[in-house]
């Protein structure tokens, strides 16, 4: 159903070793090959754009992969080298892609994880789908047309959409928008049909804080990344919670905000009765 490539800069040997070791552990080594990522620091000298070197390199790397792939008989899975894959990923993705081919004819892109804002409505919607997975191991595929998402850590491009995707992104690094934000706009305006798996079957690794793509990570981004990693199928939620509590221990909020948060916490607990 698919073949995979992972983006990796020559200087990032540690990330390459970690990812290739994980691919071997889940039995997916034969499915993936390394693509030498475009070094945005070097490329910025020949590309006039307001993008930072990391985001420029990512955009040009996507263009490079699509040029080298051309017409293909399989869907194309692109991951960044800080990706973490679910333990059952090796035998899972084929079935999900077959489901998408039948259930969502004409789909263009399937994301296996994204950045989502830590908002109440998003969390509750996720919990409903996660409960279904916990009870029956059933995955849900949702339409991203109206979802505020970001990131390109792991996405599958439909084999029938490779030329379309290539044409839509080609040269638009000149606009100065990161490729994930540009893709979101294409999805929201109906130019791309994109979907997302719930629960996430990939996430970003602990080492993603040290990123050539995003640069230095401030505390606000780290908090959001911890929430994102908690939506992963195999997440160590207790461990992430401990890290989150340490990271946010000095946060000050207003009494009104505290009132709201306590009410919201109660509605998520086991004592709340709907009325």
C-alpha positions as a printed Julia matrix, in Angstrom:
275×3 Matrix{Float64}:
   0.0    0.0     0.0
   2.82   2.46    0.71
   6.52   3.14    0.86
   8.2    5.51    3.29
  11.0    8.03    3.36
  12.48   9.86    6.32
  14.12  13.26    6.15
  17.5   13.52    7.81
  20.38  15.99    7.62
  23.86  14.51    7.35
  24.91  16.17   10.59
  22.04  14.6    12.57
  23.59  11.16   13.05
  21.98  10.64   16.47
  18.48  11.15   15.11
  19.2    8.87   12.17
  20.41   6.11   14.46
  17.43   6.44   16.79
  14.87   6.28   13.99
  16.5    3.41   12.09
  16.72   1.44   15.33
  13.02   2.03   15.97
  12.07   1.02   12.42
  13.96  -2.23   12.96
  12.19  -2.85   16.29
   8.72  -2.58   14.71
   9.66  -4.56   11.6
   9.38  -1.67    9.15
  12.99  -1.25    7.98
  12.31  -2.52    4.47
   9.51   0.03    4.02
  11.62   3.15    4.59
  14.63   4.78    3.02
  16.55   7.84    4.05
  16.24  11.06    2.08
  19.04  13.53    2.69
  17.19  16.66    3.77
  17.99  19.99    2.17
  20.18  22.07    4.47
  18.28  25.33    4.8
  21.34  27.14    6.1
  23.15  26.54    2.84
  20.06  26.9     0.65
  19.11  30.29    2.12
  21.92  31.91    0.13
  20.17  31.0    -3.14
  16.55  31.39   -1.99
  15.17  34.82   -1.18
  12.49  34.3     1.47
  11.55  35.43    4.95
  11.45  31.78    6.09
  14.03  30.76    8.66
  16.61  28.25    7.37
  14.95  25.28    9.11
  11.55  25.84    7.55
  13.08  26.64    4.17
  15.01  23.36    4.29
  11.87  21.42    5.18
   9.91  22.96    2.31
  12.69  22.3    -0.21
  13.03  18.75    1.13
   9.37  18.07    0.34
   9.9   19.43   -3.17
  12.96  17.21   -3.55
  11.11  14.06   -2.46
   8.25  14.71   -4.88
  10.63  15.34   -7.79
  12.48  12.11   -7.08
   9.29  10.08   -6.58
   7.41  11.11   -9.71
   4.53   8.79  -10.57
   4.31   5.93   -8.06
   2.35   2.73   -7.59
   2.21   3.18   -3.81
   1.16   5.87   -1.36
   4.1    7.88    0.0
   4.75   8.24    3.74
   7.03  11.14    4.65
   8.35  11.37    8.21
  10.86  13.63    9.88
  13.72  12.07   11.78
  12.29  13.0    15.19
   9.19  10.87   14.6
   8.16   8.11   16.99
   5.97   5.34   15.59
   3.46   3.16   17.44
   4.61  -0.34   18.31
   2.01  -1.87   15.98
   2.69   0.6    13.19
   4.33  -1.96   10.89
   1.12  -3.93   10.46
  -1.33  -1.08   10.95
  -0.88   1.51    8.23
  -1.74  -0.74    5.3
  -5.18  -1.38    6.78
  -5.81   2.28    7.53
  -4.86   3.27    4.01
  -7.12   0.61    2.54
  -9.93   2.0     4.71
  -9.27   5.54    3.45
  -9.25   4.39   -0.18
 -12.75   2.96    0.31
 -14.25   5.38    2.83
 -12.76   8.63    1.51
 -12.27   8.29   -2.25
 -10.19  11.14   -3.58
  -8.31  11.74   -0.32
  -5.03  13.55   -0.83
  -3.16  13.5     2.49
  -3.45  11.46    5.68
  -1.71  12.82    8.78
  -0.86  10.39   11.57
  -0.27  13.15   14.11
  -0.38  16.95   14.15
  -0.12  19.86   16.52
  -3.54  20.7    17.97
  -4.29  23.57   20.3
  -4.9   22.43   23.92
  -8.52  23.6    23.86
 -11.48  22.09   25.69
 -13.53  21.33   22.56
 -10.6   19.68   20.83
  -9.77  17.6    23.89
 -13.33  16.4    24.4
 -13.69  15.46   20.74
 -10.43  13.52   20.96
 -11.53  11.75   24.16
 -14.69  10.46   22.5
 -12.64   8.84   19.74
  -9.96   7.64   22.14
 -12.6    5.89   24.24
 -13.72   4.01   21.14
 -10.14   2.88   20.55
  -9.62   1.85   24.18
 -12.8   -0.25   24.15
 -12.55  -1.86   20.71
  -9.15  -0.96   19.18
 -11.06   0.91   16.49
  -9.28   3.85   14.88
 -11.12   6.95   13.72
 -10.15   8.99   10.66
 -11.39  12.59   10.82
 -11.64  15.3     8.17
  -9.28  18.24    8.79
 -11.2   20.79    6.72
 -12.32  22.75    9.8
  -9.54  21.83   12.21
  -6.78  24.27   13.18
  -3.73  22.04   12.87
  -0.04  22.31   12.1
   3.13  20.23   11.62
   4.35  17.8     8.97
   6.17  15.28   11.14
   4.29  12.39    9.54
   2.0   12.47    6.53
   1.01  10.07    3.77
   0.36  11.4     0.27
  -2.07   9.46   -1.89
  -0.3    7.92   -4.87
  -2.94   9.52   -7.09
  -2.19  12.96   -5.56
   1.59  13.05   -5.81
   1.62  15.26   -8.9
  -1.14  17.43   -7.46
   0.72  17.89   -4.17
   3.94  18.69   -5.98
   2.22  21.3    -8.12
   0.52  22.95   -5.16
   3.68  23.44   -3.11
   6.24  24.1    -5.86
   8.03  27.4    -5.34
   5.62  28.74   -2.74
   8.38  28.93   -0.14
   8.71  32.43   -1.63
   5.56  33.44    0.28
   7.43  33.13    3.57
   4.94  30.73    5.17
   6.07  27.45    6.73
   4.92  24.48    4.66
   2.59  23.15    7.37
   0.71  26.46    7.55
   0.52  26.59    3.75
  -0.86  23.04    3.65
  -3.45  23.93    6.29
  -4.66  26.8     4.12
  -4.94  24.43    1.14
  -7.01  22.06    3.26
  -9.27  24.79    4.63
  -9.92  26.18    1.14
 -10.72  22.76   -0.29
  -7.66  22.44   -2.52
  -6.46  19.41   -0.57
  -8.56  16.72    1.11
  -6.74  15.86    4.31
  -7.53  13.53    7.2
  -6.09  12.58   10.59
  -5.93   9.32   12.55
  -7.22   9.2    16.14
  -5.53   8.19   18.29
  -2.28   9.44   16.77
  -0.21   6.51   15.55
   2.96   8.58   15.46
   4.25  11.45   17.57
   7.37  13.52   18.07
  10.16  12.02   20.13
  11.58  13.41   23.35
  14.55  14.67   21.35
  12.41  16.86   19.13
  13.11  19.87   21.36
  16.52  19.98   19.72
  15.3   20.79   16.22
  16.95  22.06   13.06
  13.45  22.74   11.7
  11.9   24.78   14.49
  14.96  26.27   16.17
  15.04  26.85   19.91
  11.89  25.72   21.72
  10.48  28.09   24.33
   8.46  26.94   27.3
   5.1   27.68   25.67
   5.95  25.42   22.74
   7.21  22.7    25.07
   3.91  22.74   26.96
   1.96  22.38   23.71
   4.28  19.59   22.54
   3.67  17.66   25.77
  -0.07  17.88   25.17
   0.47  16.7    21.61
   2.55  13.72   22.73
  -0.22  12.79   25.15
  -2.55  12.16   22.19
  -0.25   9.41   20.91
  -1.58   5.87   21.0
   1.32   4.56   23.11
   1.84   7.67   25.26
   3.17   7.41   28.8
   0.51   9.84   30.02
   1.58   9.69   33.68
   5.16  10.5    32.75
   4.07  13.36   30.51
   1.8   14.69   33.27
   4.69  14.78   35.72
   6.8   16.67   33.2
   3.93  19.07   32.49
   3.38  19.79   36.2
   7.05  20.57   36.67
   7.1   22.78   33.59
   4.02  24.79   34.62
   4.37  24.85   38.42
   4.97  28.61   38.62
   2.0   29.57   36.43
  -0.28  32.25   37.85
  -3.92  32.55   36.75
  -6.81  34.8    37.75
  -9.48  33.63   40.23
 -12.02  33.59   37.41
  -9.76  31.37   35.3
  -9.28  29.08   38.3
 -13.06  28.92   38.75
 -13.5   27.89   35.12
 -10.73  25.3    35.22
 -12.14  23.67   38.34
 -15.6   23.48   36.78
 -14.11  22.02   33.6
 -12.07  19.53   35.6
 -15.21  18.35   37.37
 -17.06  17.78   34.08
 -14.21  15.54   32.96
 -14.24  13.51   36.16
 -16.24  10.53   37.32
 -18.68  12.49   39.52
 -20.23  14.7    36.84
 -23.81  13.88   35.79
 -25.09  15.34   32.52
 -28.34  17.22   32.78
